[in-house]
Amino acid sequence: MKTVYTAGSGPAVVLMPEMPGISPHVLRLARWVRDAGFTVYVPSLFGTDGAYPTAEEGTKVLRRACVSAEFRAFAGGGTSPVTTWLRGLARQAHAECGGPGVGAIGLCFTGNFALTMALEPAVIAPVVNHPSRPSDDPAGLDMSDEDARMVRERIERDGLKVLAYRFDNDRWCTGQRFAAYQALLGDAFDGRVLPGDSARLDPPPFFRDVVETPHSVVTAHLVDDEGHPTVKARDEILAFLAERLILPGDGESDGRTQ
């Protein structure tokens, strides 16, 4: 059984943590989603909830996840089994919150999970942030060929869009990966690339010493200054969710309340 943290009201958004866990920056993003008019669901998938681990501790979490049968972090492993559970969470969240559907935000290690979750009909607003898997194939899609085909068919059939972000010099999520998404999804894939020199210069130890590259656009490498490219990316994500999940007349905020 997994722990799932929830907050807010309105349509549901499943926000999956990045490696090495539900950090204070992931929780900050969850609050922004909540304050934009959504019920946010944050599942605990790995690491210590609410903490920034040391680089050594974070590396241990990463290694355990990489060899876990639940995640299948390497190329050739097919779709991660945990995405079946995540689709069930999205289905439950939709039943609890109503509305036209559910949003899904993946980050880093869970980045592509947001796309795979689109196999669940309730998921209508997938956001893929700096997907880092499979770690041994920069052009890999982190799903089986059959699931990739079904995701493409579902997105074409229902006219869905997939929003995605990365930094231009991110060595964990390169242009090859975005090109692979574009080849799979065509115009349905909206991949946006930020300059690496706009990333926060003093991220927490795991990101400074292990990740070692601009990576986490709306969490650890976000610079919380008005008008900053990473803040613009955050606001674009909130607007994307609102456009697809909030019905006319329900109201929405701009998501900048902290």
Secondary structure, 3 states (H helix, E strand, C coil): CCCEEEEECCCEEEECCECCECCHHHHHHHHHHHHCCCEEEEECCCCCCCCCCCHHHHHHHHHHHHHCCCCCCCCCCCCCCHHHHHHHHHHHHHHHHCCCCEEEEEEHHHCCHHHHHHHCCCEEEEEEECCCCCCCCCCCCCCCHHHHHHHHHHHHHHCCCEEEEEECCCCCCCHHHHHHHHHHHHHHEEEEEECHHHCCCCCCHHHHHHHCCCCCCCCCCCCCCCCCHHHHHHHHHHHHHHHHHCCCCCCCCCCCCC
